[in-house]
């Protein structure tokens, strides 16, 4: 879901990402499904994280659609003003 979110934020399609990363057509899309048996290589994960300017750990383990602690603190502060 993080990949779908990042692609949507940048108005990109999976095929656009595959072209940017110079990987074969379908390489990333075959790995995106939750029930997919295929896994993406760590090199490509690093490239994706760099491209979208996110931490690799966040990309793999955190729901990027949910506000993080820092954002929540700012929202709480602004709502008190």
N, C-alpha and C positions, 0 to 999 in steps of 0.2 A: 504493500500500500504506500510505502514511502516513495518508491519509484514513480508510481502513478501520480502522487501528490506533487513531487518535484517537476515532473514533466508538465503537468497542468499549469503549475506556477510560471513556467517558462514558455508556455504555449508551444510545446514540442510534442512530437510523436516518438514512439519507440524507434521507428525507422530513422528519424533524425538523429537520435542519440547514437544509434549503431553506426551511422555514417560519420558522425563527429569522432567517435572512438576508433574508427577504422576496423570494425569487426564485421563479420559476415551478417548478411540480412537474416533476421530471425534469431540470432544468437542470444540477445538479451530477452526478447519476447518469450522464448522457450523457457527461460529460467524464472520469469516473473510470477507465474501461477503458484498459489499456496500449496497445491498438490503436485507441483512439478518435481520430477525426480532429478532433473538436471540442475547443476549448480554453476554459478558464475565464478570465474577465476578471481582470486584476490587482487591480481593486477588490475583487472577491469573495475573492481569495486573501488580501489584507490583512485582510479581515473575519474570515476563517477563522482566520488566525494569531492575531489579537487574541482571538477567542472561546476558542481552545484554549490561549492564552498560550504560543505558540511563536514563535520567530524565523521570519520569512518564508523566509530562506535555508535554515534547517534544514528547514522544511516542504517546500520544493521539492527540496533537494539531499542531505539526509542521511536515512539509515534511522533513523527514530525508535525503532524496536524494539531497535536495537543500543545497548549502553551507550556513553555518550560518555566522553571522557577524564576528566572530573571524577568521574563515577560509578565508573569503573574504579579511580581512585586511592583512593576511599573504600573500595571493596570489597577492594582489596589491603591497605589499612591494617587494616581490621577482621579480615581473615583472618590477619594476623600477630599479632594480640592474643590 
